Amino acid sequence: MIINHRNPYDYGYSSKKGFYVQNEIINGRVAMISLFLIILIELFTGKTLLNILSSLSL
């Protein structure tokens, strides 16, 4: 994993509401990976994620 050692203010904004810039970066990366995985699931199964989850019997 590549760790970014930049100054937090290099990104053009300061931390908002106590959140750290590194956490915001990680959150964005996790969101993009999740979106990519959901799209792959839909392409390979032909169903949406909600259809798959609703068909599970709990």
Protein Blocks (a to p, Z undefined) as FASTA:
>chain_A
ZZdfbdfklnopaceehiafklmmmmmmmmmmmmmmmmmmmmmnopafklmmmmpcZZ
